[in-house]
Amino acid sequence: MKRITVLIAAMMLCAFAASAQRPVLLHSHNDYERSEPFWSAYGEHFDSVEADVYCIDGTLFVSHDRKDVRPDRTFEALYLEPILKVFGQNGGRPWVDSGQTLQLLVDIKETAEPTLGTLVKLLEQHPEVFDPSVNPYAVRVVMTGNVPQPADFGKYPDYIFFDGNLDLDYTSGQLERIALFSAPLYKYTLWRGRGRGSKAGWEKVTAAVEKAHGQGRPIRFWGTPENRNVYRTFYSRGIDYINSDRPSECAAFFRTFSGHR
């Protein structure tokens, strides 16, 4: 029985690999909780990394909770300086001799201001790294969490993008500032990564994916379980960004499929 189960699993994986036509996008969720923030995901060529930030006395600190803020864990130290370093080493792109770009998702944990204003002051000093109108390989900076109202998007430089909310209706101009749509998985299904999950739940997930794609934007779900079955299922259902708290494990899984990583 065990041999039959293994054989079936292998056949499923082969079928998945054969049918896959699009590259996978990997997102390092709560990236700052890794033993090596930024570098662990970067080393696995992740497409997107996420940092939660608090603005305290004019400095951006990276932390999930305000009570855990530490003086040495600033946004500049954990993300800005490493990104500037790799761009300097790689001729103005994230990875040398590669067209792959990098997305930096900045989660505003408190109010949009002064957080966003402080971030802009840091980024505007390095347009060659963060402004795609200057460098086509520039890091795409996307604000999530407590983002401004859509009507206020235009108050910020064009190189600042925003995480979209599927429950909102955006004007065409506002949609241009939306980089992707993110949503909590539990809003659509209570699937915890085992088995197939309910048909009704997946119908809701599919509707969310189609709504994002209908607006020309990728989608990411957060609050997700994580295992090989999740990776395979999410990818096969058209979810663009695979949300991961285990960069090495996630990247290793997708490397087994030619053309994915």
VOTOR-509519 format. One record per residue (C-alpha): x, y, z; residue in one letter. Coordinates in steps of 0.1 Angstrom, whole numbers, plus 5000, padded with zeros to 4 digits. Layout:
<sites>
XYZa
...
</sites>
This chain:
<sites>
500050005000m
502850245009k
504550184975r
501250254957i
500750574976t
504250694968v
503750604931l
500450804930i
502151104946a
505051084921a
502551064892m
500751374905m
503951564908l
504951474872c
501551584859a
501851914878f
505351974863a
504251894828a
501152114829s
502852414845a
503252704821q
504053004843r
506953084866p
506153084903v
506453394924l
507653354960l
506953594988h
508853585021s
506153665047h
507353835079n
510853815064d
512353995094y
511753695116e
514253485096r
517653425112s
519153645085e
516453905074p
516553975037f
519553755030w
517853425035s
515053505010a
517453684987y
519753374986g
516853174974e
515953424947h
512653514963f
510653764942d
509153954972s
510054015009v
507954175036e
508954395065a
506654525092d
507554875103v
506955125131y
507955495129c
509255605162i
510855955166d
511655975129g
513155625126t
511655315110l
512055005131f
511254655119v
509054445142s
505754255143h
504754415176d
505754765190r
506754615224k
509454405206d
511154705188v
514954685193r
517354975186p
519554765162d
516654645141r
515954945119t
514654935084f
517855095072e
520054825087a
517954525078l
516654615044y
517854945029l
521554885034e
521554525021p
519554624990i
521954904982l
524854664986k
523554404962v
522554674936f
526054814939g
527654474934q
525354364906n
525454654882g
522254814892g
519954514895r
519154264923p
520953964908w
523853984884v
523053894848d
519453834856s
516254004846g
514453904878q
513254204898t
512554234936l
509454354954q
509654504989l
506354485008l
506454735037v
503654675062d
502654995080i
501754875115k
500355205129e
499355515109t
500255585073a
501855915084e
504455975095p
505555625084t
505155675047l
506756025047g
509755885066t
510155605041l
509955835011v
512756045026k
515055735027l
514155604993l
514255934974e
518055944980q
518455634959h
516355674927p
518655434908e
517555154932v
513955234940f
512555434910d
511555224880p
511455534858s
515255574864v
516155204865n
513954924850p
515354684875y
514554894905a
513054744936v
509254784935r
508154924969v
504654834979v
502854955010m
500554725028t
498854735062g
497455075072n
497755225038v
496355575028p
492855595013q
492955544976p
492055904970a
495455994987d
497655764966f
498556064944g
500156244973k
503156004971y
505855954945p
504955734915d
507455474927y
505355404958i
502855134951f
500054994973f
498654654982d
495054624970g
491854534988n
489454324968l
486454474986d
487254824972l
486454964938d
489355164924y
489355424897t
491655354867s
494155604881g
494155444915q
494455094901l
497655204884e
499155234919r
498054884929i
500854634926a
498954324938l
495954224958f
496454054992s
493753875012a
493453655043p
492853295033l
490353235061y
487953485046k
487453235018y
488152895031t
489152725064l
491352475046w
494452405067r
496652235041g
495451875045r
493451695019g
491451884993r
489352125013g
485652205006s
484352274972k
482452584984a
485652724999g
487652684967w
484952834947e
485353154968k
489153144964v
488753104926t
486353404925a
488953614944a
491753504920v
489553584890e
488653924904k
492354014909a
493353884875h
490354064859g
491954384870q
495354284856g
496954224890r
498453924908p
497053794941i
498553674974r
496853505003f
498153545038w
497353355070g
498053035050t
499252695061p
502552575047e
503552235033n
504252075000r
500552014994n
499852384999v
502552494975y
501252254948r
497552344954t
498052714954f
500152714923y
497752494904s
494752714914r
496453024898g
497553204930i
500453414919d
502553474950y
503153174972i
503253315008n
506053145027s
507653155062d
510052885051r
512153025022p
514552735019s
511852465020e
509652654996c
512352734971a
513652374972a
510152244964f
509752464933f
513252394921r
512252044914t
510152174885f
512152284855s
511652644846g
510252754879h
513252884898r
</sites>
